[in-house]
Amino acid sequence: MALEQLGRLFPITTLMAEGGGHLNGALLAAGLLDEVSLLTIPIADATIDTPTVFEMLKEASGITSVAL
């Protein structure tokens, strides 16, 4: 996995991922999140294709709860 390779090659212990709902959801589904810092801004977008904060694939929908 790419994160494991980064850890072996460099002394990385913290990684900030600035992504959208798809990246956030993938990291959550893989169990790779241990901290979330969420910045919200007062903008509404009601279009159907707007991703949520954590987009989850159907295969990863087995996550029932997350303690933040």
C-alpha positions in Angstrom: 0.0 0.0 0.0 1.2 3.5 -0.8 1.0 4.7 2.8 3.1 1.8 4.1 5.7 2.5 1.4 5.9 6.2 2.4 6.4 5.1 6.0 9.2 2.8 5.1 11.0 5.4 2.8 10.5 8.5 5.0 10.1 9.2 8.7 6.4 10.0 8.2 4.1 9.6 11.2 1.4 12.0 10.3 -0.2 12.6 6.9 -2.8 15.3 6.1 -5.1 14.3 3.3 -7.0 17.2 1.7 -9.6 15.4 -0.3 -13.2 15.3 -1.0 -15.8 12.9 0.1 -14.5 10.0 -2.0 -11.0 10.1 -0.6 -12.3 10.7 2.9 -14.7 7.7 2.6 -12.0 5.5 1.2 -9.6 6.3 4.1 -12.4 5.7 6.6 -13.4 2.4 5.0 -9.7 1.3 5.1 -9.5 2.1 8.8 -6.7 4.7 8.1 -8.3 7.7 9.9 -7.5 8.3 13.6 -8.2 12.1 13.6 -10.5 14.3 11.6 -10.3 18.1 11.4 -13.3 19.4 9.5 -13.6 23.0 8.3 -17.1 24.0 7.3 -18.1 27.1 5.3 -21.6 28.5 4.9 -22.3 27.4 1.3 -25.2 25.3 0.2 -25.0 23.1 -2.9 -28.1 21.0 -3.5 -27.1 19.4 -6.7 -27.6 15.7 -6.9 -24.0 14.8 -7.7 -22.5 16.8 -4.8 -20.4 14.4 -2.7 -20.9 14.3 1.1 -18.1 14.7 3.6 -17.5 10.9 3.6 -18.7 9.2 0.4 -18.8 5.5 0.9 -18.9 2.8 -1.7 -21.5 0.1 -1.4 -18.8 -2.5 -0.5 -17.7 -0.4 2.5 -21.2 0.3 3.8 -20.7 -2.3 6.6 -19.4 0.5 8.8 -22.1 1.1 11.4 -20.6 3.7 13.6 -17.5 5.8 14.0 -16.5 7.6 17.2 -15.1 11.1 16.4 
